[in-house]
């Protein structure tokens, strides 16, 4: 492992803002994405009290949680909170009897139980900050190929070599299947989940067809859907939902599925090196998923959809920002050009802007309102669009 350290400034600012405005802040993300590192940095800067619920000492200290927490001042951090869901009602009681300056920062690995307890028990009292691995804004555009190949998990991205990174990812998959799902309260046989996860990797970027996948796995339709939802809830898989409205066209209403981390996708596809990725049939789909995750990280998943008609017209990503519709087409090509789908999408969806994101380095326009952009420039354009209203074309 290298000694490099990557500053996660935007996430730190979001956490600090949440702690200023809300009595409880939940930092939610997959295991090993860096939640604990970031929380410990903030805790150290604020002389916080820290509980790690994977530590027997912390568990002992919270044997009587209300008594232990009520006496504390300042920032209180509870890591791996999904292991003790009974803490949520205690937190509600404590924040309803506020003590000046006291704030709670809770960390969880995105278990369904954590999100349910947080939203129901602490409704109106909690701010949720989503966290993933490194993104391009944190590692810089010069590291784009490395981030795409290795993915954003810190130990994978910062590994000393591609081989060490690949080994870490294979170990992560094994431990996640063997222990991670159990720690999230989900009792699913690891072999069954491994088969589905691998199937999703080969299905990456395609529209979910539950019946076909269930037949391939020899499982019941409802079982496969339940396992898919489990992987989605653990932030391993994304189900990108379709956008549909009354357009006079028959539109697809099933989600598209992606392995959220590109590095894990490559591990599940058993790719040995970046060179094998370049020659693999899924290279275009891998690039598509990588770009989509980067851009959804800016726009927010509640503002992100795909669109497709039964006739075959499709838009890879539709983003709703500042009341405008921004379309994104992802092309793994040297010099993308206008396609019929782009024309149909612009006309049918009344797009205010269409970005065509490709792995090149030059920016150029295909027509007014349609720009071909490298991924770093697309990120910058979305960041600007998020903070201001775009002029209509």
Residue pairs with C-beta under 8 A, 6 or more apart in sequence:
1 155
1 158
1 159
1 160
1 164
2 158
2 159
2 160
4 158
6 134
6 138
6 139
6 154
6 158
7 138
8 34
8 38
8 138
9 138
10 137
10 138
11 38
11 129
11 131
12 38
12 41
12 42
14 129
15 25
15 27
15 38
15 42
15 105
15 129
16 42
18 25
18 127
18 129
19 25
19 42
19 75
19 103
19 105
21 127
22 103
22 125
22 126
22 127
23 95
23 98
23 102
23 103
23 104
23 125
23 126
24 91
24 95
24 103
24 104
24 105
24 106
24 122
24 125
24 126
24 127
25 103
25 104
25 105
25 106
25 126
25 127
25 128
25 129
26 81
26 106
26 107
26 108
26 114
26 118
26 126
26 127
26 128
26 129
27 35
27 38
27 39
27 105
27 106
27 107
27 108
27 129
27 131
28 107
28 108
28 109
28 110
28 114
28 115
28 128
28 129
28 130
28 131
29 35
29 109
29 110
29 130
29 131
29 132
29 235
30 109
30 110
30 132
30 133
30 234
30 235
30 236
30 260
30 261
31 109
31 176
31 180
32 153
32 154
32 155
32 172
33 131
33 132
33 133
33 152
33 153
33 154
34 131
34 133
34 134
34 154
35 79
35 107
35 109
35 131
36 52
36 79
36 107
37 154
38 131
39 50
39 77
39 79
39 105
39 107
40 50
40 77
42 48
42 75
42 77
42 105
43 50
43 75
43 77
43 105
46 74
46 75
47 74
47 75
48 74
48 75
48 76
48 77
48 105
49 72
49 74
49 75
49 76
49 77
50 58
50 77
50 79
51 58
51 61
51 62
51 76
51 77
51 78
51 79
52 58
52 79
52 80
53 59
53 62
53 78
53 79
53 80
53 81
53 83
53 84
54 79
54 80
54 83
59 84
61 68
62 68
62 69
62 84
62 87
65 84
65 86
65 87
65 90
66 90
66 93
66 94
69 76
69 90
69 91
69 94
70 94
72 102
73 99
73 101
73 102
74 101
74 102
74 103
75 102
75 103
75 104
75 105
76 102
76 103
76 104
76 105
77 104
77 105
77 106
77 107
78 84
78 87
78 104
78 105
78 106
78 107
79 107
80 107
80 108
80 109
80 183
81 87
81 106
81 107
81 108
81 114
82 108
82 109
82 111
82 113
82 114
82 183
82 184
82 185
83 183
85 113
85 114
85 117
87 106
88 117
88 118
88 121
88 122
89 121
91 104
91 106
91 121
91 122
92 121
92 122
92 125
94 102
94 104
95 104
95 122
95 125
96 125
106 118
108 114
109 180
109 183
109 184
109 234
110 184
110 233
110 234
110 235
111 184
111 185
111 186
111 233
111 234
112 184
112 185
112 186
112 230
112 233
113 184
113 185
115 128
115 233
118 126
118 128
119 126
132 152
132 235
132 260
132 261
132 293
132 297
133 151
133 152
133 153
133 154
133 156
133 157
133 261
134 147
134 152
134 153
134 154
134 157
135 147
135 152
135 293
135 294
135 297
136 143
136 144
136 147
136 294
136 375
136 376
136 379
137 379
139 146
139 147
139 157
141 374
141 375
141 376
144 375
144 376
145 274
146 157
147 157
147 262
147 290
148 262
148 286
148 287
148 290
149 162
149 165
149 262
149 263
149 266
149 274
149 277
150 156
150 157
150 159
150 162
150 165
150 169
150 262
150 263
151 157
151 169
151 261
151 262
151 263
151 264
151 265
151 266
152 261
152 262
152 263
153 168
153 169
153 172
153 261
153 263
153 264
155 168
156 165
156 168
156 169
156 172
156 263
157 165
157 263
159 165
159 168
162 273
162 274
165 263
166 266
166 267
166 272
169 263
169 264
169 266
169 267
170 267
172 264
173 194
173 197
173 264
173 267
173 268
176 234
176 236
177 190
177 193
177 194
177 197
178 190
180 234
181 187
181 188
181 190
181 193
181 230
181 234
184 233
184 234
186 230
186 233
186 234
188 227
188 230
192 217
192 219
192 227
193 227
193 230
193 231
195 217
196 213
196 217
196 219
196 224
196 227
196 228
196 231
197 231
197 236
197 237
197 259
197 268
198 268
199 213
199 216
199 217
200 228
200 231
200 237
200 257
200 259
200 268
201 259
201 265
201 268
201 269
201 282
202 269
202 282
203 213
203 257
204 257
204 258
204 259
204 265
204 282
204 285
204 286
204 289
205 256
205 257
205 258
205 282
205 284
205 285
205 288
205 289
206 256
206 257
206 285
207 252
207 254
207 255
207 256
207 308
208 228
208 239
208 254
208 255
208 256
208 257
209 254
210 221
210 224
210 225
211 221
213 224
214 220
214 221
214 223
214 224
217 224
219 227
228 237
228 239
228 257
231 237
232 238
232 239
235 260
236 259
236 260
236 261
236 264
237 257
237 258
237 259
237 260
238 257
238 258
238 259
238 260
238 289
238 292
238 293
238 296
238 301
239 255
239 256
239 257
240 255
240 256
240 257
240 258
240 292
240 304
240 305
240 306
240 317
241 255
241 305
241 306
242 251
242 252
242 253
242 254
242 255
242 256
242 305
242 306
242 307
242 308
243 305
243 306
243 307
243 318
243 349
244 251
244 252
244 253
244 307
247 348
247 349
249 309
249 310
249 311
249 313
249 348
250 309
250 310
250 311
251 307
251 308
251 309
251 310
252 308
252 309
252 310
256 306
258 265
258 289
258 292
258 293
259 265
259 268
259 289
260 289
260 293
261 293
262 286
262 289
262 290
262 293
265 282
265 286
265 289
266 277
266 286
269 280
269 282
271 277
271 280
277 283
277 286
280 286
283 332
284 332
287 330
287 332
287 359
288 316
288 330
288 332
291 328
291 330
291 357
291 375
291 378
292 304
292 316
292 317
292 328
292 330
294 375
294 379
295 304
295 317
295 319
295 328
295 357
295 378
295 379
295 382
296 304
296 317
298 379
298 382
298 383
298 386
299 319
299 320
299 321
299 382
299 386
303 319
303 320
303 321
304 317
304 318
304 319
305 317
305 318
305 320
306 314
306 315
306 316
306 317
306 318
307 314
307 315
307 318
307 345
307 349
308 314
308 315
309 344
309 348
312 341
313 340
313 341
313 344
313 345
313 348
314 341
314 345
315 327
315 328
315 329
315 341
315 345
315 349
316 328
316 329
316 330
317 327
317 328
317 329
317 330
318 325
318 326
318 327
318 328
318 349
319 325
319 326
319 327
319 328
319 382
320 326
321 382
321 385
321 386
322 385
322 386
322 388
322 389
322 390
323 389
324 352
324 353
324 385
324 389
324 390
325 349
325 350
325 351
325 352
325 353
326 351
326 352
326 353
326 354
326 355
326 382
326 385
326 390
327 345
327 346
327 349
327 351
327 353
327 354
327 355
328 354
328 355
328 356
328 357
328 378
329 336
329 339
329 341
329 342
329 345
329 354
329 355
329 356
329 357
330 356
330 357
330 358
331 356
331 357
331 358
332 358
332 359
333 358
334 358
334 360
335 358
335 360
335 372
336 356
336 358
336 366
336 372
337 366
338 366
338 367
338 370
342 354
342 356
342 366
342 370
345 351
345 354
346 354
346 369
346 370
351 369
352 369
352 390
352 392
352 393
353 369
353 370
353 371
353 385
353 390
353 393
354 369
354 370
354 371
355 371
355 373
355 378
355 381
356 366
356 370
356 371
356 372
356 373
357 373
357 374
357 375
357 378
358 372
358 373
358 374
359 374
359 375
360 372
360 374
361 374
362 372
362 374
363 371
363 372
363 373
363 374
363 377
364 371
364 372
365 371
365 372
366 372
368 393
369 393
371 381
373 381
